Amino acid sequence: MLERLGLRLRVFLFFAFLATAGIAAIVLGLWVGYHRVESAGIVSAFVMAGAVGGFAVLGLTAWVWFLFDENVARAIGRIAGGMRAEAHAGGAALNENAARYLGDLAPAAAAVTETLSETRNALAEAVQRETVRLAAEKARLETLLADVPVGVLLCSADHQLVFYNGQAVDLLGAGAAPGLDRSIFAYLREGPVRQAHDRLIAIGDGEAASDLLCATVSGARVLAARMRLLSDGGYVLTLRDVTGDLAAHAARERLLAEIFDRIRRPAANLQTAIGVMAEGNRSPEVAGAMVHEATTLVHAVNDLAARYDAERAGWWPLPMVRAADLTDSLRARAEAAGLSMTTGAADLILRCDGFEIVALVAHLAEAVAEATGQQSFALSLAEDGAGAVIDLEWEGDPIAIGRLDGWLAAPVDAAAPDVTGRAVLDTHATECWPERRPGGRAVIRLPLRDARRAARRPAPISRAVVYDFDLLSKGRSAAVMEAALGDLTYVVFDTETTGLLPSQGDEIVQLAAVRIVNGRRVEREAMDLLVNPGRSIPPRATEVHGITEAMVADAPGIAEVGRRFHDFAEGAVLIAHNAPFDMEFLRRHEAEIGARFDNPILDTVLLSAVVFGQGETHSLDALTHRLGITIPEEARHTAIGDTLATADAFLKLLPMLEAQGIRTFGDVLAEVKKHGRLLKDLNA
């Protein structure tokens, strides 16, 4: 009934009740004192009257305070928190029942937030319609950049990563992706990069570029790079792995040196023997020496030639081609030349220049047709040891080797007069020859050195580019305490464990983390790893997170996973929900990991208390519900699922903190320390 009364009337009735109750308390005290006048005297009676009235007023005041706190102060706080969540984070719908005794305030606040939500949605739809074309062009540009066959990096003037593509991931890290807003010197040795940058700045020519040779920090790769400055002092760095080129060059040089060494000695000995015989000495010893040296020379030439053939295929980079694609192209070329060709190919992937092989085999087929009059051919491509063999077969006599050599000396295609059949064979380190087949058939055989069976492709590695161009103009603060919240880099993480008591032997079984850079979560910078805890996983723990002992049997231990996580989080602020729990598991293994987790830390439990007050529930489920974040049931209580939910919650809390005037990391710490009785702050 009270809920249907107006707010002003309720306030009037409240104070009327307070006045009436106060008068009643005074009357009660006087009545008690009046009845004690005869037995205890007038002074004692007045004291008793005052005590009864005072305690009655005190009790009444406490009761009224409780009602006011529960139904007015807290209700206003809930309404304010809900409005703030909707205004800054698009949270869940406002709960009007939380302020049912505040008259029209709750419906009015709900109407405001609903209107705001509708306006925001309409604006978002309008913006979405206007940006569809730009988004499509952006996606096409990203695809093009992702497929550039060299690694591309964009760095700010202070050498922080702003952009990298998939090829750069392969080149820079041994399986570990780089991270936005991290120093390029975490991946490349500093000297050559810094010197090239200083050199370009000194030149002062915006069109100038500098070539450099640099190595990865691990020293596993040597990279050829080209640097070009941007107008704001940043630079673009393109990378190409030359480690393989250097190895191939070294192999060629070693073989060439060995050729001269092994041929020079017997050739010199032969020259001496011939000189001796020219002087008239034709003794059996001299003849024997000549035969020996000639034999040695022949063996050396044959051995070196075989090694040259074996190695030269690796000196020229050849692509991988499907056998079916190769035979289909050959059939098309034959039909275009007026020939009939049946084809058959094993399910193979060949390392060869498909264009050159197609041109060579088609050239041979046309030459055979012209020489023999045959118009029908059968082409087969079959596995042959570690390689494959192409058989061009027809009915009739085989081709003489001399004639075949003449065809190989001619260009394989009129459009490429410099590419002869012999050049194609040399490129592929192979030969071809004619053979006679039973049943009056002939064949030209062409082996290819490198082939493998086609198998189901593994899950593709993402080649998408990762970037945030706002980092080019991002201001940086030397001290974390004075840094604006939006300028900091964060790593949000979560763990799943064998239990809740690390001091009693419980261990981590899964660790996941994501990076937040420049106020947004970087989709492709994440880690999600199982951990072998070195002990059994209790069934009650498996019921929570679904991780069994079989799943972690081959997983790395906490030492390796901890090191990878430490590298992933280097230079970032750590964020977790109930951080003391997760950090205790990590810090007890710091000696084993070989690193200290001394990063600044924020806890979303405390941030929730700062925004919504300690009176609210601050569990992850309650916080995400309050902010309108949905955690899929299958992702709840998994490390990566809870990590993503915590990251999204933090990103929604961030503008709400700034709206309260909390703008720097130091401001946040000052606020969270006020809620120390709720949870310990881990920052010293």
C-alpha positions in Angstrom: 0.0 0.0 0.0 2.8 2.4 0.9 4.3 1.9 -2.6 1.3 3.5 -4.1 1.6 6.7 -2.1 3.5 9.7 -3.5 7.1 10.3 -2.4 6.2 13.7 -0.7 3.3 12.2 1.2 5.6 9.3 2.3 8.2 11.7 3.5 5.5 13.7 5.4 4.1 10.5 7.0 7.7 9.4 7.9 8.4 12.6 9.8 4.9 12.6 11.3 5.5 9.1 12.6 8.9 10.2 13.9 7.3 13.1 15.8 4.4 11.0 17.2 6.8 8.2 18.3 9.0 10.8 20.0 6.1 12.2 21.9 4.9 8.7 22.8 8.4 7.9 24.1 8.4 11.0 26.3 4.8 10.3 27.6 5.9 6.7 28.4 8.9 8.0 30.4 6.7 10.4 32.3 4.2 7.7 33.0 6.8 5.4 34.4 8.3 8.2 36.5 4.8 9.2 37.8 4.2 5.7 39.1 7.6 5.7 40.9 7.2 9.0 42.7 5.6 7.6 45.8 8.1 4.7 46.2 11.4 6.2 45.1 11.0 10.0 45.4 10.6 12.7 42.9 14.2 12.9 41.8 14.5 9.2 41.2 11.2 9.3 39.3 12.4 12.0 37.0 15.7 10.2 36.3 13.8 7.0 35.5 11.4 9.0 33.2 14.4 10.5 31.4 16.2 7.2 31.0 13.1 5.4 29.6 12.3 8.3 27.3 16.0 8.6 26.2 16.4 4.9 25.5 13.1 4.8 23.6 14.1 7.7 21.4 17.6 6.1 20.9 16.0 2.8 19.8 13.6 4.6 17.6 16.4 6.6 16.0 18.4 3.4 15.3 15.4 1.7 13.8 14.7 4.7 11.6 18.3 4.9 10.6 18.2 1.2 9.5 15.1 1.8 7.5 16.5 4.9 5.9 19.9 3.2 5.1 18.2 0.1 3.6 15.4 1.8 1.7 16.8 5.2 0.8 20.6 5.4 1.0 21.4 2.0 -0.4 18.5 2.2 -2.9 19.9 5.5 -4.2 23.3 3.9 -4.5 21.9 0.9 -6.5 20.0 3.3 -8.8 23.2 5.4 -9.2 25.3 2.3 -9.9 22.8 1.0 -12.4 22.5 4.3 -14.2 26.3 4.6 -14.3 26.6 1.0 -15.7 24.1 1.7 -18.4 25.6 5.1 -19.3 29.2 3.9 -19.5 29.1 0.2 -20.1 25.7 -0.7 -21.5 24.9 -2.9 -18.5 21.9 -4.9 -17.5 18.4 -3.3 -17.3 17.8 -1.2 -14.2 16.2 -3.0 -11.3 13.3 -0.7 -10.3 12.4 -2.9 -7.3 15.7 -1.8 -5.6 14.1 1.6 -5.0 10.4 0.8 -4.6 10.0 3.2 -1.6 11.5 6.1 -3.5 8.4 7.0 -5.4 8.9 7.9 -9.0 12.7 8.0 -8.8 13.2 4.4 -10.0 10.7 4.5 -12.9 12.2 7.9 -14.0 15.8 6.5 -13.8 14.7 3.4 -15.7 13.0 5.6 -18.3 16.2 7.7 -18.7 18.4 4.6 -19.0 16.0 2.9 -21.4 15.9 6.1 -23.6 19.7 6.3 -23.5 19.9 2.7 -24.5 17.5 3.1 -27.4 19.4 6.2 -28.5 22.7 4.5 -28.3 21.4 1.5 -30.2 19.9 3.7 -32.9 23.2 5.6 -33.2 25.2 2.4 -33.3 22.9 1.1 -36.1 23.4 4.4 -38.1 27.2 4.3 -37.6 27.2 0.6 -38.6 25.3 1.3 -41.8 27.7 4.1 -42.6 30.9 2.1 -41.9 30.0 -1.2 -43.7 31.9 -0.1 -46.8 34.9 1.0 -44.8 34.9 -2.2 -42.8 34.9 -4.3 -46.0 37.8 -2.3 -47.5 39.6 -2.6 -44.2 39.1 -6.4 -44.2 40.4 -6.6 -47.8 43.4 -4.5 -46.9 44.1 -6.7 -43.9 43.9 -9.8 -46.1 46.3 -8.3 -48.6 48.8 -7.3 -45.9 48.5 -10.7 -44.2 49.6 -12.5 -47.4 52.6 -10.2 -48.1 55.4 -12.8 -48.5 57.7 -10.8 -46.1 57.4 -9.9 -42.4 56.1 -6.4 -41.9 56.4 -4.4 -38.7 55.4 -0.9 -37.9 57.0 0.7 -34.9 56.6 4.0 -33.1 59.4 6.5 -32.6 60.3 4.9 -29.3 60.5 1.4 -30.9 57.2 0.0 -29.7 55.3 -2.4 -31.9 52.2 -0.9 -33.5 51.6 -3.4 -36.4 52.7 -6.9 -37.4 51.6 -9.5 -39.9 51.6 -13.3 -39.8 54.9 -13.7 -41.5 56.5 -11.4 -38.9 55.2 -13.8 -36.2 57.0 -16.7 -37.9 60.2 -14.7 -38.2 60.4 -13.1 -34.8 59.5 -15.7 -32.3 60.1 -19.4 -31.9 56.4 -20.1 -31.6 55.7 -17.0 -29.4 53.9 -14.2 -31.1 55.0 -10.6 -30.6 52.7 -8.2 -28.7 51.4 -4.7 -29.5 53.0 -1.9 -27.5 56.0 -4.1 -26.7 59.6 -3.1 -27.5 60.9 -4.4 -30.8 64.1 -5.1 -29.0 62.4 -7.9 -27.2 62.6 -9.8 -30.5 65.4 -8.2 -32.6 68.9 -7.4 -31.4 69.1 -3.7 -30.6 72.3 -2.4 -32.3 71.5 -2.7 -36.0 67.9 -1.5 -35.7 68.8 1.5 -33.6 71.7 2.5 -35.8 69.6 2.3 -39.0 66.9 4.4 -37.3 69.5 7.0 -36.2 71.0 7.0 -39.7 67.7 7.7 -41.3 66.8 10.5 -38.9 70.2 12.1 -39.6 69.7 11.9 -43.3 66.3 13.8 -43.0 65.0 12.5 -46.3 61.4 11.1 -46.0 62.0 8.9 -49.1 65.2 7.3 -47.9 65.4 3.7 -46.8 68.1 1.8 -45.0 69.0 -1.9 -45.6 70.3 -3.8 -42.6 71.2 -7.2 -41.4 69.9 -8.2 -37.9 69.4 -11.3 -35.8 66.7 -12.4 -33.6 67.3 -12.1 -29.8 67.6 -15.9 -29.6 70.2 -15.8 -32.4 68.3 -18.5 -34.2 67.7 -16.5 -37.4 69.5 -13.9 -39.4 67.1 -11.5 -41.1 67.6 -9.1 -44.0 65.6 -6.0 -43.3 64.7 -2.6 -44.9 63.7 0.3 -42.8 61.7 3.4 -43.9 60.8 6.3 -41.7 57.3 7.7 -41.2 56.6 11.4 -40.8 56.1 11.2 -37.0 59.5 9.4 -36.4 58.1 5.9 -36.4 59.2 3.4 -39.0 58.2 0.5 -41.2 60.5 -2.6 -41.1 60.2 -5.4 -43.7 62.0 -8.6 -42.8 63.2 -11.6 -44.8 64.9 -14.7 -43.4 68.3 -15.1 -45.0 69.5 -17.9 -42.7 68.6 -20.5 -45.3 70.2 -18.4 -48.0 73.4 -18.1 -46.0 73.4 -21.9 -45.4 72.9 -22.6 -49.1 75.6 -20.1 -50.1 78.0 -21.7 -47.6 77.2 -25.2 -49.0 77.9 -24.0 -52.5 81.2 -22.5 -51.5 82.3 -25.6 -49.6 81.4 -27.8 -52.6 83.2 -25.4 -55.0 86.3 -25.4 -52.8 86.2 -29.2 -52.7 85.9 -29.5 -56.5 89.0 -27.4 -57.0 90.9 -29.3 -54.3 90.0 -32.8 -55.5 90.5 -32.1 -59.2 93.7 -29.9 -59.0 95.9 -32.6 -57.5 95.2 -35.5 -60.0 95.2 -33.0 -62.9 98.6 -31.7 -61.9 99.9 -35.3 -61.5 98.6 -36.2 -65.0 100.3 -33.1 -66.5 103.6 -34.1 -64.9 103.2 -37.7 -66.2 102.4 -36.5 -69.7 105.4 -34.3 -69.6 107.6 -37.2 -68.6 106.2 -39.3 -71.4 106.8 -36.5 -73.9 110.4 -36.6 -73.0 110.5 -40.2 -74.1 110.1 -42.0 -70.8 107.3 -44.6 -71.5 108.1 -47.0 -68.7 105.3 -49.1 -67.2 105.6 -47.1 -63.9 104.7 -43.9 -65.7 101.8 -45.5 -67.6 100.5 -47.0 -64.3 100.7 -43.6 -62.6 98.8 -42.0 -65.4 96.1 -44.7 -65.3 95.9 -44.2 -61.5 95.6 -40.5 -61.6 93.1 -40.6 -64.5 91.0 -43.1 -62.5 91.2 -40.8 -59.4 90.1 -37.8 -61.5 87.2 -39.7 -63.1 86.0 -40.9 -59.6 86.3 -37.4 -58.2 84.4 -35.8 -61.1 81.6 -38.4 -60.8 81.3 -38.1 -57.1 81.3 -34.3 -57.1 78.8 -34.3 -60.0 76.5 -36.6 -58.0 76.7 -34.4 -54.9 76.1 -31.3 -57.0 73.0 -32.9 -58.5 71.8 -33.9 -55.0 72.3 -30.4 -53.5 71.5 -28.0 -56.3 67.7 -28.6 -56.0 67.9 -27.0 -52.6 69.6 -23.9 -53.8 66.7 -22.8 -55.8 63.4 -22.2 -54.0 60.6 -24.3 -55.5 56.9 -24.1 -54.6 54.6 -27.0 -53.6 52.2 -28.1 -56.4 49.4 -30.7 -56.3 49.9 -33.5 -58.7 46.2 -33.3 -59.8 46.7 -29.6 -60.7 49.8 -30.4 -62.7 48.1 -33.2 -64.8 45.0 -31.1 -65.4 47.2 -28.3 -66.8 49.0 -30.7 -69.0 45.8 -32.1 -70.4 44.6 -28.6 -71.1 47.9 -27.8 -73.0 47.7 -31.0 -75.0 44.1 -30.4 -76.0 45.0 -26.8 -77.0 47.6 -28.3 -79.3 45.1 -30.7 -80.9 46.4 -33.8 -79.0 44.5 -36.3 -77.0 45.9 -37.1 -73.5 44.5 -39.3 -70.7 45.9 -38.5 -67.3 46.2 -40.3 -63.9 48.0 -39.0 -60.8 48.5 -40.2 -57.3 47.4 -38.0 -54.5 50.8 -36.2 -54.2 52.2 -32.8 -53.5 55.3 -32.1 -55.5 58.1 -29.6 -55.0 58.6 -28.1 -58.5 58.0 -25.1 -60.7 54.6 -26.2 -62.1 54.8 -23.7 -65.0 58.2 -25.0 -66.2 57.3 -28.7 -65.8 54.0 -28.2 -67.7 55.8 -26.4 -70.5 58.5 -29.0 -70.8 56.2 -32.1 -70.9 53.8 -30.3 -73.3 56.8 -29.4 -75.5 58.0 -33.1 -75.5 54.5 -34.3 -76.4 54.2 -31.9 -79.3 57.7 -32.9 -80.5 56.8 -36.6 -80.3 53.6 -36.0 -82.2 55.4 -34.1 -84.9 58.2 -36.8 -85.2 55.9 -39.9 -85.1 52.5 -38.8 -86.1 51.0 -40.0 -82.8 48.1 -37.9 -81.5 47.1 -39.9 -78.4 49.2 -40.0 -75.2 48.8 -41.3 -71.7 50.3 -39.3 -68.9 50.8 -40.8 -65.4 52.3 -39.3 -62.3 53.2 -41.8 -59.6 55.1 -42.0 -56.3 58.7 -43.1 -56.7 60.6 -43.4 -53.4 61.0 -40.0 -51.8 60.0 -38.4 -55.1 57.7 -38.9 -58.0 58.0 -39.8 -61.7 56.1 -38.5 -64.7 55.6 -40.9 -67.6 54.6 -39.6 -71.0 53.5 -42.8 -72.9 52.4 -43.5 -76.5 52.1 -46.4 -78.9 55.1 -46.9 -81.1 58.9 -46.9 -81.0 60.9 -45.0 -78.4 62.7 -41.8 -79.3 66.4 -41.9 -79.8 68.5 -40.2 -77.1 70.2 -37.9 -79.6 66.9 -36.6 -80.8 65.6 -36.2 -77.3 68.8 -34.1 -76.4 68.0 -31.9 -79.4 64.5 -31.3 -78.2 65.8 -30.5 -74.7 68.2 -27.9 -76.2 65.3 -26.0 -77.7 63.1 -23.5 -75.9 60.1 -25.1 -74.2 57.8 -22.2 -75.0 58.0 -19.5 -77.7 57.1 -16.9 -75.2 60.3 -17.7 -73.2 63.1 -18.3 -75.7 65.8 -18.5 -72.9 64.1 -21.3 -71.0 65.2 -24.6 -72.6 64.3 -28.1 -71.6 67.8 -28.6 -70.3 67.5 -25.5 -68.2 64.3 -26.8 -66.7 65.9 -30.1 -65.9 68.9 -28.3 -64.3 66.6 -26.2 -62.1 64.9 -29.4 -60.8 68.2 -31.3 -60.5 66.9 -34.2 -62.7 67.1 -35.8 -66.1 64.7 -37.5 -68.5 65.2 -40.4 -70.9 63.2 -42.7 -73.3 62.3 -46.3 -72.6 60.6 -49.1 -74.5 57.5 -50.6 -72.9 55.9 -54.1 -73.5 53.2 -54.2 -76.1 54.8 -51.9 -78.6 54.6 -48.8 -76.4 57.2 -46.2 -75.6 57.7 -43.7 -72.8 59.7 -40.7 -71.8 60.4 -40.7 -68.0 60.9 -37.6 -66.0 61.6 -38.0 -62.2 61.0 -35.3 -59.7 63.2 -35.4 -56.6 60.8 -34.2 -53.8 57.2 -35.3 -53.3 55.0 -36.3 -50.4 51.5 -37.8 -50.0 48.7 -35.3 -49.6 47.3 -35.5 -46.1 44.5 -33.7 -44.3 45.7 -30.2 -43.6 46.2 -29.2 -39.9 44.2 -26.4 -38.5 45.4 -23.2 -40.4 47.6 -20.8 -38.5 46.0 -17.4 -38.4 47.7 -15.0 -40.8 45.7 -12.0 -39.8 47.5 -8.7 -39.2 47.5 -7.2 -35.7 47.7 -3.5 -35.2 46.6 -0.3 -33.4 47.7 2.8 -35.2 46.7 5.0 -32.2 49.9 3.7 -30.5 51.9 5.9 -32.9 50.8 9.0 -31.1 50.3 7.5 -27.7 51.8 9.5 -24.8 53.9 7.5 -22.4 54.6 8.1 -18.7 57.8 7.1 -17.0 55.9 6.3 -13.8 53.0 3.8 -13.7 51.4 5.7 -10.8 51.0 8.9 -12.9 50.0 7.0 -16.1 46.4 7.4 -17.3 44.4 4.2 -17.1 43.8 4.2 -20.9 47.6 4.4 -21.6 48.6 1.3 -19.7 49.0 -2.1 -21.1 47.2 -4.9 -19.2 47.3 -8.6 -19.1 44.2 -10.2 -17.7 44.6 -13.8 -16.5 43.0 -16.6 -14.6 44.0 -20.1 -13.4 42.2 -23.4 -12.8 43.7 -25.5 -10.0 43.5 -28.8 -8.2 42.0 -27.1 -5.2 41.8 -24.0 -3.1 44.8 -24.5 -0.8 48.2 -23.8 -2.4 49.8 -24.0 1.0 48.7 -27.6 1.3 50.0 -28.7 -2.1 47.3 -27.6 -4.6 48.7 -26.7 -8.0 47.7 -24.9 -11.3 46.3 -27.1 -14.0 45.4 -24.4 -16.6 46.5 -20.8 -17.1 45.0 -18.4 -19.6 45.7 -14.7 -20.3 44.8 -12.0 -22.8 46.3 -8.6 -23.5 44.6 -5.2 -23.4 46.4 -2.5 -25.3 45.3 1.1 -25.7 41.9 0.4 -24.1 40.9 -2.6 -26.2 41.5 -6.4 -26.0 43.8 -7.6 -28.7 42.0 -10.6 -30.2 45.1 -12.5 -31.4 47.3 -11.9 -28.4 46.3 -14.6 -25.9 47.6 -17.8 -24.3 45.6 -20.7 -23.0 47.8 -23.6 -21.7 47.2 -26.7 -19.7 49.7 -27.4 -16.9 50.9 -30.7 -15.5 50.5 -30.2 -11.8 52.8 -33.1 -10.8 50.1 -34.5 -8.6 46.6 -36.1 -9.0 43.6 -33.9 -9.8 40.7 -34.6 -7.3 37.4 -35.6 -8.8 35.7 -32.6 -7.1 38.1 -30.3 -8.9 37.4 -32.0 -12.3 33.7 -31.5 -11.7 34.3 -27.7 -11.6 36.7 -27.1 -14.5 36.4 -30.4 -16.5 40.2 -31.0 -16.6 41.3 -34.6 -16.1 44.6 -36.1 -15.4 44.8 -37.6 -18.9 44.4 -34.1 -20.4 47.5 -32.8 -18.6 49.6 -35.9 -18.8 51.7 -34.5 -21.6 51.4 -30.8 -20.7 54.4 -28.8 -19.6 55.0 -28.1 -16.0 54.5 -24.8 -14.1 58.2 -23.8 -14.7 57.8 -23.7 -18.4 54.3 -22.3 -18.4 55.2 -19.7 -15.8 58.2 -18.5 -17.9 56.0 -18.1 -20.9 53.4 -16.2 -18.9 56.0 -14.0 -17.4 57.3 -13.1 -20.9 53.7 -12.6 -22.1 53.0 -10.2 -19.2 56.3 -8.3 -19.2 55.8 -4.6 -18.7 52.0 -4.9 -18.2 49.7 -4.4 -15.3 48.2 -7.7 -14.2 44.4 -8.0 -13.7 42.5 -10.9 -12.1 39.3 -11.5 -10.3 40.3 -12.3 -6.7 44.0 -11.8 -7.6 45.5 -12.9 -4.2 44.3 -16.5 -4.9 45.9 -16.7 -8.4 49.1 -14.8 -7.5 49.8 -17.1 -4.5 49.9 -20.1 -6.8 52.4 -18.3 -9.1 54.6 -16.7 -6.5 55.3 -19.9 -4.6 57.0 -21.2 -7.9 59.0 -18.0 -8.6 62.4 -19.8 -7.9 61.5 -22.7 -10.1 60.3 -20.3 -12.9 63.4 -18.1 -12.6 61.4 -14.9 -12.6 59.6 -12.6 -10.1 56.0 -11.5 -10.7 56.4 -7.9 -9.5 54.0 -6.4 -12.0 51.5 -3.8 -10.7 48.2 -5.6 -10.1 44.5 -4.7 -10.2 41.7 -6.8 -8.9 38.2 -6.6 -10.5 36.7 -7.5 -7.1 38.0 -4.2 -5.6 37.2 -2.2 -8.8 33.7 -3.4 -8.5 33.5 -2.3 -4.9 34.9 1.1 -5.9 32.2 1.5 -8.6 29.2 -0.2 -7.0 30.0 0.0 -3.2 30.9 -2.7 -0.7 27.3 -3.5 0.0 26.9 -5.3 -3.4 27.9 -8.8 -4.3 31.2 -8.8 -6.2 31.5 -12.4 -7.5 32.4 -12.7 -11.2 28.9 -13.9 -12.0 27.3 -11.0 -10.2 29.7 -8.4 -11.8 29.2 -9.7 -15.3 25.4 -9.8 -14.9 25.5 -6.3 -13.6 27.5 -5.2 -16.6 25.4 -7.1 -19.2 28.2 -9.6 -20.0 27.2 -13.2 -20.8 29.5 -16.0 -20.0 28.6 -19.1 -22.0 27.8 -22.0 -19.7 30.5 -24.2 -21.3 33.1 -21.4 -20.8 32.4 -20.8 -17.1 35.1 -22.2 -14.8 37.5 -22.5 -17.7 40.6 -20.4 -17.5 40.1 -18.7 -20.9 36.4 -18.3 -20.4 36.8 -16.5 -17.1 39.7 -14.5 -18.4 37.7 -13.2 -21.3 34.8 -12.3 -19.0 37.1 -10.5 -16.6 38.7 -8.6 -19.4 35.3 -7.5 -20.8 34.2 -6.5 -17.3 37.4 -4.4 -16.8 36.9 -2.6 -20.1 33.4 -1.7 -19.0 34.5 -0.6 -15.5 37.2 1.6 -17.0 35.0 4.5 -18.3 32.9 4.2 -15.1 36.0 4.8 -13.0 37.0 7.7 -15.2 33.5 9.2 -14.8 34.1 9.2 -11.0 37.3 11.2 -11.5 39.6 8.2 -11.1 41.9 8.7 -14.1 45.4 7.4 -13.2 46.7 4.2 -11.8 47.6 6.1 -8.6 44.0 7.2 -8.3 42.8 3.7 -8.5 45.2 2.4 -5.9 44.1 5.2 -3.5 40.5 4.1 -3.9 40.9 0.3 -3.7 42.9 0.7 -0.5 39.7 2.0 1.1 38.2 -1.5 0.6 41.0 -3.4 2.2 38.7 -5.2 4.6 37.0 -6.7 1.5 40.1 -8.0 -0.1 43.9 -7.5 0.2 45.5 -5.1 -2.3 48.7 -6.8 -3.6 50.5 -3.6 -4.6 53.2 -2.7 -2.1 
